[in-house]
């Protein structure tokens, strides 16, 4: 089940990733490894392709690894706009530790 983050955790994520000066790598030291979406994907409520999608993530969005179960990663999204941060599951083949290529292609979205 996806759980909303507390206001303090959400604010902390917002400060870290929306102008707080820290990089995703610095945040990884506190939270977990940073991964990047290799394509548009659904953040799901459980480890199944039939589980409800709770949020759509864009290619190159950064997520923080929380835990793993078989081929699935539980991740925390970064706060963005009114949506705020959330946790959910994404299949491991949809993420990469490599961010290369995101800067140029992100402008097309």
GUSE-73094 format. One record per atom (N, C-alpha, C, O): residue number from 0; y, x, z; residue in three letters; atom name. Coordinates in steps of 0.05 Angstrom, whole numbers, plus 5000, padded with zeros to 4 digits. Atoms other than C-alpha are relative to their C-alpha. Example, Ala and Ser with C-alpha at 12.3 -4.5 7.8 and 13.67 -1.06 7.14 Angstrom:
+-----+------+------+------+-----+----+
:   k :    Y :    X :    Z :   r :  a :
+-----+------+------+------+-----+----+
:   0 : 4976 : 5018 : 5000 : ALA :  N :
:   0 : 4910 : 5246 : 5156 : ALA : CA :
:   0 : 5024 : 5018 : 5000 : ALA :  C :
:   0 : 5024 : 5039 : 5013 : ALA :  O :
:   1 : 4976 : 4984 : 4999 : SER :  N :
:   1 : 4979 : 5273 : 5143 : SER : CA :
:   1 : 5022 : 4985 : 5014 : SER :  C :
:   1 : 5044 : 4995 : 5018 : SER :  O :
+-----+------+------+------+-----+----+
//
This chain:
+-----+------+------+------+-----+----+
:   k :    Y :    X :    Z :   r :  a :
+-----+------+------+------+-----+----+
:   0 : 4976 : 5017 : 5000 : UNK :  N :
:   0 : 5000 : 5000 : 5000 : UNK : CA :
:   0 : 5025 : 5018 : 5000 : UNK :  C :
:   0 : 5026 : 5037 : 5015 : UNK :  O :
:   1 : 4975 : 4985 : 5001 : UNK :  N :
:   1 : 5069 : 5026 : 4984 : UNK : CA :
:   1 : 5016 : 4993 : 5024 : UNK :  C :
:   1 : 5019 : 4969 : 5030 : UNK :  O :
:   2 : 4983 : 5006 : 4977 : UNK :  N :
:   2 : 5113 : 5033 : 5044 : UNK : CA :
:   2 : 5028 : 5011 : 4996 : UNK :  C :
:   2 : 5031 : 5034 : 4987 : UNK :  O :
:   3 : 4973 : 4990 : 5002 : UNK :  N :
:   3 : 5188 : 5038 : 5043 : UNK : CA :
:   3 : 5005 : 5021 : 5021 : UNK :  C :
:   3 : 4994 : 5020 : 5043 : UNK :  O :
:   4 : 4993 : 4979 : 4981 : UNK :  N :
:   4 : 5217 : 5099 : 5077 : UNK : CA :
:   4 : 5021 : 4990 : 5019 : UNK :  C :
:   4 : 5037 : 4972 : 5012 : UNK :  O :
:   5 : 4980 : 5008 : 4981 : UNK :  N :
:   5 : 5259 : 5093 : 5138 : UNK : CA :
:   5 : 5028 : 5008 : 4989 : UNK :  C :
:   5 : 5030 : 5024 : 4971 : UNK :  O :
:   6 : 4973 : 4994 : 5009 : UNK :  N :
:   6 : 5334 : 5095 : 5129 : UNK : CA :
:   6 : 5007 : 5029 : 5003 : UNK :  C :
:   6 : 5020 : 5041 : 4986 : UNK :  O :
:   7 : 4994 : 4971 : 4995 : UNK :  N :
:   7 : 5337 : 5165 : 5159 : UNK : CA :
:   7 : 4986 : 5017 : 4979 : UNK :  C :
:   7 : 4997 : 5036 : 4968 : UNK :  O :
:   8 : 5015 : 4985 : 5020 : UNK :  N :
:   8 : 5282 : 5191 : 5112 : UNK : CA :
:   8 : 5012 : 4996 : 4973 : UNK :  C :
:   8 : 5014 : 5015 : 4957 : UNK :  O :
:   9 : 4988 : 5006 : 5026 : UNK :  N :
:   9 : 5314 : 5157 : 5053 : UNK : CA :
:   9 : 5026 : 5016 : 4997 : UNK :  C :
:   9 : 5032 : 5027 : 4976 : UNK :  O :
:  10 : 4975 : 4986 : 5001 : UNK :  N :
:  10 : 5382 : 5187 : 5070 : UNK : CA :
:  10 : 4995 : 5030 : 4997 : UNK :  C :
:  10 : 5010 : 5044 : 4982 : UNK :  O :
:  11 : 5007 : 4971 : 5002 : UNK :  N :
:  11 : 5350 : 5256 : 5079 : UNK : CA :
:  11 : 4992 : 5007 : 4971 : UNK :  C :
:  11 : 5001 : 5027 : 4961 : UNK :  O :
:  12 : 5008 : 4995 : 5028 : UNK :  N :
:  12 : 5318 : 5251 : 5010 : UNK : CA :
:  12 : 5024 : 4999 : 4982 : UNK :  C :
:  12 : 5027 : 5015 : 4964 : UNK :  O :
:  13 : 4977 : 5003 : 5016 : UNK :  N :
:  13 : 5383 : 5227 : 4980 : UNK : CA :
:  13 : 5018 : 5025 : 5002 : UNK :  C :
:  13 : 5029 : 5035 : 4982 : UNK :  O :
:  14 : 4984 : 4976 : 4996 : UNK :  N :
:  14 : 5421 : 5286 : 5010 : UNK : CA :
:  14 : 4987 : 5024 : 4986 : UNK :  C :
:  14 : 5001 : 5040 : 4974 : UNK :  O :
:  15 : 5014 : 4977 : 5011 : UNK :  N :
:  15 : 5368 : 5335 : 4988 : UNK : CA :
:  15 : 5001 : 5001 : 4969 : UNK :  C :
:  15 : 5005 : 5022 : 4958 : UNK :  O :
:  16 : 5003 : 5000 : 5029 : UNK :  N :
:  16 : 5363 : 5313 : 4916 : UNK : CA :
:  16 : 5024 : 4988 : 4985 : UNK :  C :
:  16 : 5024 : 4990 : 4960 : UNK :  O :
:  17 : 4977 : 5011 : 5014 : UNK :  N :
:  17 : 5429 : 5279 : 4900 : UNK : CA :
:  17 : 5025 : 5014 : 5009 : UNK :  C :
:  17 : 5044 : 5001 : 5019 : UNK :  O :
:  18 : 4976 : 4985 : 4995 : UNK :  N :
:  18 : 5479 : 5334 : 4912 : UNK : CA :
:  18 : 5002 : 5013 : 5027 : UNK :  C :
:  18 : 5023 : 5023 : 5035 : UNK :  O :
:  19 : 5000 : 4987 : 4974 : UNK :  N :
:  19 : 5459 : 5360 : 4980 : UNK : CA :
:  19 : 4999 : 5030 : 4999 : UNK :  C :
:  19 : 5002 : 5044 : 5019 : UNK :  O :
:  20 : 5000 : 4971 : 5003 : UNK :  N :
:  20 : 5454 : 5430 : 4952 : UNK : CA :
:  20 : 4972 : 5012 : 5000 : UNK :  C :
:  20 : 4969 : 5035 : 4990 : UNK :  O :
:  21 : 5027 : 4990 : 5000 : UNK :  N :
:  21 : 5379 : 5439 : 4962 : UNK : CA :
:  21 : 4986 : 4995 : 4973 : UNK :  C :
:  21 : 4991 : 4974 : 4961 : UNK :  O :
:  22 : 5015 : 5003 : 5025 : UNK :  N :
:  22 : 5332 : 5448 : 4903 : UNK : CA :
:  22 : 4974 : 4985 : 5007 : UNK :  C :
:  22 : 4966 : 4984 : 5030 : UNK :  O :
:  23 : 5026 : 5011 : 4995 : UNK :  N :
:  23 : 5265 : 5411 : 4895 : UNK : CA :
:  23 : 4981 : 5021 : 5013 : UNK :  C :
:  23 : 4965 : 5013 : 5030 : UNK :  O :
:  24 : 5017 : 4979 : 4988 : UNK :  N :
:  24 : 5232 : 5478 : 4913 : UNK : CA :
:  24 : 5006 : 5002 : 5030 : UNK :  C :
:  24 : 4987 : 5006 : 5045 : UNK :  O :
:  25 : 4993 : 4998 : 4972 : UNK :  N :
:  25 : 5270 : 5480 : 4979 : UNK : CA :
:  25 : 4988 : 4976 : 5015 : UNK :  C :
:  25 : 4979 : 4979 : 5038 : UNK :  O :
:  26 : 5011 : 5024 : 4988 : UNK :  N :
:  26 : 5248 : 5409 : 4994 : UNK : CA :
:  26 : 4970 : 5002 : 5003 : UNK :  C :
:  26 : 4959 : 4991 : 5022 : UNK :  O :
:  27 : 5029 : 4997 : 4999 : UNK :  N :
:  27 : 5176 : 5427 : 4979 : UNK : CA :
:  27 : 4991 : 5015 : 5025 : UNK :  C :
:  27 : 4970 : 5010 : 5035 : UNK :  O :
:  28 : 5007 : 4985 : 4976 : UNK :  N :
:  28 : 5177 : 5475 : 5037 : UNK : CA :
:  28 : 4998 : 4982 : 5024 : UNK :  C :
:  28 : 4983 : 4987 : 5043 : UNK :  O :
:  29 : 5000 : 5020 : 4978 : UNK :  N :
:  29 : 5190 : 5415 : 5083 : UNK : CA :
:  29 : 4979 : 4979 : 4995 : UNK :  C :
:  29 : 4964 : 4972 : 5014 : UNK :  O :
:  30 : 5016 : 5024 : 5005 : UNK :  N :
:  30 : 5151 : 5359 : 5049 : UNK : CA :
:  30 : 4973 : 5006 : 4987 : UNK :  C :
:  30 : 4953 : 4997 : 4997 : UNK :  O :
:  31 : 5025 : 4995 : 5016 : UNK :  N :
:  31 : 5099 : 5384 : 4999 : UNK : CA :
:  31 : 5008 : 5010 : 4973 : UNK :  C :
:  31 : 5032 : 5010 : 4966 : UNK :  O :
:  32 : 4994 : 4990 : 5027 : UNK :  N :
:  32 : 5094 : 5411 : 4929 : UNK : CA :
:  32 : 5015 : 4980 : 4983 : UNK :  C :
:  32 : 5010 : 4955 : 4985 : UNK :  O :
:  33 : 4986 : 5017 : 5019 : UNK :  N :
:  33 : 5141 : 5383 : 4876 : UNK : CA :
:  33 : 4985 : 4999 : 4974 : UNK :  C :
:  33 : 4976 : 5020 : 4964 : UNK :  O :
:  34 : 5012 : 5004 : 5025 : UNK :  N :
:  34 : 5109 : 5355 : 4814 : UNK : CA :
:  34 : 5019 : 4985 : 4982 : UNK :  C :
:  34 : 5037 : 4971 : 4991 : UNK :  O :
:  35 : 4984 : 5013 : 5020 : UNK :  N :
:  35 : 5140 : 5329 : 4749 : UNK : CA :
:  35 : 4983 : 4982 : 4983 : UNK :  C :
:  35 : 4961 : 4990 : 4975 : UNK :  O :
:  36 : 5015 : 5019 : 5017 : UNK :  N :
:  36 : 5118 : 5269 : 4708 : UNK : CA :
:  36 : 4999 : 5012 : 4972 : UNK :  C :
:  36 : 5019 : 5020 : 4961 : UNK :  O :
:  37 : 5003 : 4990 : 5027 : UNK :  N :
:  37 : 5090 : 5291 : 4640 : UNK : CA :
:  37 : 5005 : 4978 : 4980 : UNK :  C :
:  37 : 5009 : 4983 : 4956 : UNK :  O :
:  38 : 4993 : 5023 : 5017 : UNK :  N :
:  38 : 5102 : 5221 : 4612 : UNK : CA :
:  38 : 5007 : 4977 : 5018 : UNK :  C :
:  38 : 5003 : 4978 : 5042 : UNK :  O :
:  39 : 4993 : 5024 : 4985 : UNK :  N :
:  39 : 5127 : 5153 : 4633 : UNK : CA :
:  39 : 4975 : 4989 : 5013 : UNK :  C :
:  39 : 4953 : 4989 : 5001 : UNK :  O :
:  40 : 5024 : 5008 : 4986 : UNK :  N :
:  40 : 5080 : 5125 : 4686 : UNK : CA :
:  40 : 5007 : 4979 : 5021 : UNK :  C :
:  40 : 5030 : 4977 : 5030 : UNK :  O :
:  41 : 4997 : 5019 : 4978 : UNK :  N :
:  41 : 5070 : 5070 : 4738 : UNK : CA :
:  41 : 4992 : 5013 : 5026 : UNK :  C :
:  41 : 4971 : 5026 : 5028 : UNK :  O :
:  42 : 5007 : 4993 : 4973 : UNK :  N :
:  42 : 5072 : 5086 : 4812 : UNK : CA :
:  42 : 4985 : 4976 : 5010 : UNK :  C :
:  42 : 4995 : 4953 : 5010 : UNK :  O :
:  43 : 5017 : 5022 : 4993 : UNK :  N :
:  43 : 5015 : 5044 : 4839 : UNK : CA :
:  43 : 4996 : 4998 : 5030 : UNK :  C :
:  43 : 4999 : 5017 : 5045 : UNK :  O :
:  44 : 5004 : 5006 : 4972 : UNK :  N :
:  44 : 4999 : 5012 : 4906 : UNK : CA :
:  44 : 4974 : 5012 : 5011 : UNK :  C :
:  44 : 4971 : 5015 : 5035 : UNK :  O :
:  45 : 5026 : 4988 : 4992 : UNK :  N :
:  45 : 4928 : 5042 : 4908 : UNK : CA :
:  45 : 4989 : 5017 : 4978 : UNK :  C :
:  45 : 5001 : 5020 : 4957 : UNK :  O :
:  46 : 5012 : 4981 : 5018 : UNK :  N :
:  46 : 4882 : 5090 : 4872 : UNK : CA :
:  46 : 4983 : 4986 : 4978 : UNK :  C :
:  46 : 4959 : 4991 : 4976 : UNK :  O :
:  47 : 5014 : 5014 : 5022 : UNK :  N :
:  47 : 4863 : 5044 : 4813 : UNK : CA :
:  47 : 5020 : 4993 : 4979 : UNK :  C :
:  47 : 5043 : 4985 : 4984 : UNK :  O :
:  48 : 4983 : 5008 : 5022 : UNK :  N :
:  48 : 4891 : 5031 : 4745 : UNK : CA :
:  48 : 5006 : 4970 : 5000 : UNK :  C :
:  48 : 5025 : 4960 : 4987 : UNK :  O :
:  49 : 4995 : 5028 : 4998 : UNK :  N :
:  49 : 4886 : 4957 : 4762 : UNK : CA :
:  49 : 5017 : 4992 : 5024 : UNK :  C :
:  49 : 5024 : 4969 : 5028 : UNK :  O :
:  50 : 4982 : 5005 : 4978 : UNK :  N :
:  50 : 4928 : 4964 : 4825 : UNK : CA :
:  50 : 5028 : 4993 : 4990 : UNK :  C :
:  50 : 5036 : 5004 : 4969 : UNK :  O :
:  51 : 4973 : 5007 : 5009 : UNK :  N :
:  51 : 4997 : 4933 : 4820 : UNK : CA :
:  51 : 5018 : 5024 : 4998 : UNK :  C :
:  51 : 5018 : 5042 : 5015 : UNK :  O :
:  52 : 4979 : 4979 : 5003 : UNK :  N :
:  52 : 5052 : 4978 : 4794 : UNK : CA :
:  52 : 5024 : 4992 : 5017 : UNK :  C :
:  52 : 5033 : 4970 : 5016 : UNK :  O :
:  53 : 4978 : 5006 : 4982 : UNK :  N :
:  53 : 5107 : 4983 : 4846 : UNK : CA :
:  53 : 5026 : 5011 : 4989 : UNK :  C :
:  53 : 5048 : 5003 : 4998 : UNK :  O :
:  54 : 4976 : 4988 : 5012 : UNK :  N :
:  54 : 5155 : 5025 : 4805 : UNK : CA :
:  54 : 4992 : 5014 : 4974 : UNK :  C :
:  54 : 4970 : 5025 : 4973 : UNK :  O :
:  55 : 5005 : 4985 : 5024 : UNK :  N :
:  55 : 5160 : 5055 : 4736 : UNK : CA :
:  55 : 5015 : 5026 : 5002 : UNK :  C :
:  55 : 5039 : 5027 : 5008 : UNK :  O :
:  56 : 4988 : 4973 : 4999 : UNK :  N :
:  56 : 5173 : 5130 : 4735 : UNK : CA :
:  56 : 5004 : 5010 : 4972 : UNK :  C :
:  56 : 4987 : 5005 : 4954 : UNK :  O :
:  57 : 4993 : 4989 : 5027 : UNK :  N :
:  57 : 5205 : 5166 : 4676 : UNK : CA :
:  57 : 4988 : 5028 : 4997 : UNK :  C :
:  57 : 4983 : 5042 : 5017 : UNK :  O :
:  58 : 5009 : 4972 : 5006 : UNK :  N :
:  58 : 5181 : 5229 : 4642 : UNK : CA :
:  58 : 5020 : 5019 : 5013 : UNK :  C :
:  58 : 5044 : 5015 : 5012 : UNK :  O :
:  59 : 4985 : 4979 : 4987 : UNK :  N :
:  59 : 5205 : 5290 : 4680 : UNK : CA :
:  59 : 5011 : 4993 : 5028 : UNK :  C :
:  59 : 5024 : 5009 : 5040 : UNK :  O :
:  60 : 4992 : 5006 : 4973 : UNK :  N :
:  60 : 5220 : 5252 : 4745 : UNK : CA :
:  60 : 4985 : 5018 : 5019 : UNK :  C :
:  60 : 4961 : 5024 : 5015 : UNK :  O :
:  61 : 5013 : 4984 : 4980 : UNK :  N :
:  61 : 5205 : 5296 : 4805 : UNK : CA :
:  61 : 4990 : 4983 : 5022 : UNK :  C :
:  61 : 5003 : 4963 : 5031 : UNK :  O :
:  62 : 5012 : 5014 : 4977 : UNK :  N :
:  62 : 5159 : 5271 : 4860 : UNK : CA :
:  62 : 4989 : 5021 : 5019 : UNK :  C :
:  62 : 4982 : 5043 : 5011 : UNK :  O :
:  63 : 5011 : 4982 : 4979 : UNK :  N :
:  63 : 5135 : 5303 : 4925 : UNK : CA :
:  63 : 4972 : 4991 : 5006 : UNK :  C :
:  63 : 4966 : 4968 : 5012 : UNK :  O :
:  64 : 5028 : 5005 : 4993 : UNK :  N :
:  64 : 5061 : 5309 : 4938 : UNK : CA :
:  64 : 4997 : 4994 : 5029 : UNK :  C :
:  64 : 5008 : 5008 : 5046 : UNK :  O :
:  65 : 5005 : 5008 : 4972 : UNK :  N :
:  65 : 5038 : 5274 : 5002 : UNK : CA :
:  65 : 4971 : 5006 : 5007 : UNK :  C :
:  65 : 4965 : 5018 : 5027 : UNK :  O :
:  66 : 5028 : 4995 : 4995 : UNK :  N :
:  66 : 4962 : 5275 : 4997 : UNK : CA :
:  66 : 4985 : 4994 : 4974 : UNK :  C :
:  66 : 4996 : 4983 : 4955 : UNK :  O :
:  67 : 5016 : 5005 : 5023 : UNK :  N :
:  67 : 4905 : 5271 : 4947 : UNK : CA :
:  67 : 4975 : 4985 : 5007 : UNK :  C :
:  67 : 4965 : 4987 : 5030 : UNK :  O :
:  68 : 5025 : 5014 : 4997 : UNK :  N :
:  68 : 4844 : 5227 : 4938 : UNK : CA :
:  68 : 4987 : 5000 : 4973 : UNK :  C :
:  68 : 4996 : 4987 : 4954 : UNK :  O :
:  69 : 5014 : 4996 : 5025 : UNK :  N :
:  69 : 4795 : 5247 : 4883 : UNK : CA :
:  69 : 5020 : 5009 : 4979 : UNK :  C :
:  69 : 5033 : 5030 : 4982 : UNK :  O :
:  70 : 4981 : 4992 : 5021 : UNK :  N :
:  70 : 4838 : 5249 : 4819 : UNK : CA :
:  70 : 5028 : 4989 : 5003 : UNK :  C :
:  70 : 5045 : 4992 : 4985 : UNK :  O :
:  71 : 4974 : 5013 : 4995 : UNK :  N :
:  71 : 4897 : 5212 : 4849 : UNK : CA :
:  71 : 5017 : 5015 : 5020 : UNK :  C :
:  71 : 5006 : 5028 : 5038 : UNK :  O :
:  72 : 4980 : 4987 : 4982 : UNK :  N :
:  72 : 4960 : 5238 : 4883 : UNK : CA :
:  72 : 5016 : 4978 : 5013 : UNK :  C :
:  72 : 5026 : 4960 : 5000 : UNK :  O :
:  73 : 4981 : 5017 : 4987 : UNK :  N :
:  73 : 4998 : 5200 : 4936 : UNK : CA :
:  73 : 5026 : 5016 : 5000 : UNK :  C :
:  73 : 5027 : 5039 : 5009 : UNK :  O :
:  74 : 4974 : 4985 : 5003 : UNK :  N :
:  74 : 5071 : 5219 : 4922 : UNK : CA :
:  74 : 5023 : 4983 : 5012 : UNK :  C :
:  74 : 5021 : 4959 : 5015 : UNK :  O :
:  75 : 4975 : 5012 : 4991 : UNK :  N :
:  75 : 5140 : 5204 : 4948 : UNK : CA :
:  75 : 5020 : 5004 : 4978 : UNK :  C :
:  75 : 5025 : 5027 : 4969 : UNK :  O :
:  76 : 4979 : 4997 : 5020 : UNK :  N :
:  76 : 5193 : 5189 : 4897 : UNK : CA :
:  76 : 5026 : 5009 : 5013 : UNK :  C :
:  76 : 5029 : 5007 : 5038 : UNK :  O :
:  77 : 4974 : 4992 : 4990 : UNK :  N :
:  77 : 5263 : 5215 : 4905 : UNK : CA :
:  77 : 5019 : 4976 : 4998 : UNK :  C :
:  77 : 5017 : 4960 : 4979 : UNK :  O :
:  78 : 4981 : 5022 : 4999 : UNK :  N :
:  78 : 5318 : 5166 : 4923 : UNK : CA :
:  78 : 5017 : 5001 : 4974 : UNK :  C :
:  78 : 5028 : 5022 : 4967 : UNK :  O :
:  79 : 4984 : 5001 : 5024 : UNK :  N :
:  79 : 5354 : 5142 : 4861 : UNK : CA :
:  79 : 5014 : 4973 : 4999 : UNK :  C :
:  79 : 5001 : 4952 : 4998 : UNK :  O :
:  80 : 4984 : 5025 : 5002 : UNK :  N :
:  80 : 5410 : 5090 : 4859 : UNK : CA :
:  80 : 4992 : 4981 : 5022 : UNK :  C :
:  80 : 4989 : 4989 : 5045 : UNK :  O :
:  81 : 5006 : 5021 : 4980 : UNK :  N :
:  81 : 5394 : 5025 : 4894 : UNK : CA :
:  81 : 4970 : 4998 : 5007 : UNK :  C :
:  81 : 4963 : 4986 : 5026 : UNK :  O :
:  82 : 5029 : 5002 : 4995 : UNK :  N :
:  82 : 5318 : 5034 : 4890 : UNK : CA :
:  82 : 4992 : 5015 : 5025 : UNK :  C :
:  82 : 4974 : 5006 : 5039 : UNK :  O :
:  83 : 5008 : 4984 : 4977 : UNK :  N :
:  83 : 5314 : 5087 : 4944 : UNK : CA :
:  83 : 4973 : 5013 : 4995 : UNK :  C :
:  83 : 4961 : 5011 : 4973 : UNK :  O :
:  84 : 5025 : 4986 : 5003 : UNK :  N :
:  84 : 5252 : 5128 : 4956 : UNK : CA :
:  84 : 4977 : 4982 : 5007 : UNK :  C :
:  84 : 4980 : 4963 : 5022 : UNK :  O :
:  85 : 5024 : 5015 : 4995 : UNK :  N :
:  85 : 5181 : 5100 : 4957 : UNK : CA :
:  85 : 4976 : 5018 : 4999 : UNK :  C :
:  85 : 4977 : 5039 : 4987 : UNK :  O :
:  86 : 5025 : 4985 : 5002 : UNK :  N :
:  86 : 5110 : 5124 : 4965 : UNK : CA :
:  86 : 4980 : 4982 : 4985 : UNK :  C :
:  86 : 4980 : 4958 : 4988 : UNK :  O :
:  87 : 5021 : 5014 : 5014 : UNK :  N :
:  87 : 5052 : 5105 : 4921 : UNK : CA :
:  87 : 4981 : 5020 : 4987 : UNK :  C :
:  87 : 4983 : 5044 : 4993 : UNK :  O :
:  88 : 5021 : 4984 : 5012 : UNK :  N :
:  88 : 4994 : 5132 : 4879 : UNK : CA :
:  88 : 5005 : 5003 : 4970 : UNK :  C :
:  88 : 5014 : 4985 : 4957 : UNK :  O :
:  89 : 4998 : 4994 : 5028 : UNK :  N :
:  89 : 4994 : 5165 : 4811 : UNK : CA :
:  89 : 4976 : 5017 : 4992 : UNK :  C :
:  89 : 4968 : 5035 : 5008 : UNK :  O :
:  90 : 5023 : 4984 : 5009 : UNK :  N :
:  90 : 4936 : 5194 : 4771 : UNK : CA :
:  90 : 5009 : 5029 : 4995 : UNK :  C :
:  90 : 5030 : 5034 : 4985 : UNK :  O :
:  91 : 4993 : 4972 : 5001 : UNK :  N :
:  91 : 4935 : 5270 : 4773 : UNK : CA :
:  91 : 5006 : 5010 : 4972 : UNK :  C :
:  91 : 5021 : 5030 : 4969 : UNK :  O :
:  92 : 4994 : 4990 : 5027 : UNK :  N :
:  92 : 4935 : 5278 : 4697 : UNK : CA :
:  92 : 5028 : 4994 : 4991 : UNK :  C :
:  92 : 5037 : 5004 : 4970 : UNK :  O :
:  93 : 4973 : 5007 : 5007 : UNK :  N :
:  93 : 5005 : 5248 : 4695 : UNK : CA :
:  93 : 5021 : 5018 : 5012 : UNK :  C :
:  93 : 5045 : 5013 : 5007 : UNK :  O :
:  94 : 4980 : 4982 : 4988 : UNK :  N :
:  94 : 5038 : 5303 : 4735 : UNK : CA :
:  94 : 4993 : 5029 : 4995 : UNK :  C :
:  94 : 4971 : 5036 : 4990 : UNK :  O :
:  95 : 5003 : 4972 : 5004 : UNK :  N :
:  95 : 5049 : 5377 : 4728 : UNK : CA :
:  95 : 5020 : 5015 : 5019 : UNK :  C :
:  95 : 5041 : 5005 : 5025 : UNK :  O :
:  96 : 4981 : 4983 : 4985 : UNK :  N :
:  96 : 5080 : 5433 : 4770 : UNK : CA :
:  96 : 5020 : 5013 : 4982 : UNK :  C :
:  96 : 5040 : 5024 : 4991 : UNK :  O :
:  97 : 4983 : 4987 : 5020 : UNK :  N :
:  97 : 5113 : 5457 : 4706 : UNK : CA :
:  97 : 5021 : 4981 : 4991 : UNK :  C :
:  97 : 5016 : 4959 : 4982 : UNK :  O :
:  98 : 4977 : 5016 : 5008 : UNK :  N :
:  98 : 5182 : 5430 : 4692 : UNK : CA :
:  98 : 5010 : 5006 : 4972 : UNK :  C :
:  98 : 5029 : 4993 : 4962 : UNK :  O :
:  99 : 4989 : 4991 : 5026 : UNK :  N :
:  99 : 5192 : 5465 : 4625 : UNK : CA :
:  99 : 5001 : 4977 : 4980 : UNK :  C :
:  99 : 4983 : 4961 : 4979 : UNK :  O :
: 100 : 4997 : 5020 : 5020 : UNK :  N :
: 100 : 5218 : 5422 : 4570 : UNK : CA :
: 100 : 5015 : 4974 : 5009 : UNK :  C :
: 100 : 5022 : 4958 : 4993 : UNK :  O :
: 101 : 4988 : 5024 : 4990 : UNK :  N :
: 101 : 5248 : 5369 : 4615 : UNK : CA :
: 101 : 5030 : 4999 : 4995 : UNK :  C :
: 101 : 5041 : 4977 : 4990 : UNK :  O :
: 102 : 4971 : 5000 : 5002 : UNK :  N :
: 102 : 5321 : 5390 : 4610 : UNK : CA :
: 102 : 5010 : 4989 : 4973 : UNK :  C :
: 102 : 5028 : 4973 : 4972 : UNK :  O :
: 103 : 4991 : 5009 : 5026 : UNK :  N :
: 103 : 5327 : 5380 : 4535 : UNK : CA :
: 103 : 4992 : 4971 : 4994 : UNK :  C :
: 103 : 5007 : 4956 : 4983 : UNK :  O :
: 104 : 5011 : 5026 : 5007 : UNK :  N :
: 104 : 5284 : 5318 : 4530 : UNK : CA :
: 104 : 5011 : 4978 : 5017 : UNK :  C :
: 104 : 5011 : 4954 : 5009 : UNK :  O :
: 105 : 4989 : 5020 : 4981 : UNK :  N :
: 105 : 5314 : 5282 : 4590 : UNK : CA :
: 105 : 5024 : 4986 : 4989 : UNK :  C :
: 105 : 5028 : 4962 : 4994 : UNK :  O :
: 106 : 4976 : 5012 : 5011 : UNK :  N :
: 106 : 5378 : 5270 : 4552 : UNK : CA :
: 106 : 4994 : 4977 : 4981 : UNK :  C :
: 106 : 5012 : 4960 : 4976 : UNK :  O :
: 107 : 5008 : 5021 : 5018 : UNK :  N :
: 107 : 5340 : 5224 : 4504 : UNK : CA :
: 107 : 4995 : 4973 : 5014 : UNK :  C :
: 107 : 4993 : 4953 : 5001 : UNK :  O :
: 108 : 5006 : 5024 : 4985 : UNK :  N :
: 108 : 5327 : 5173 : 4559 : UNK : CA :
: 108 : 5025 : 4984 : 5006 : UNK :  C :
: 108 : 5023 : 4963 : 5018 : UNK :  O :
+-----+------+------+------+-----+----+
//
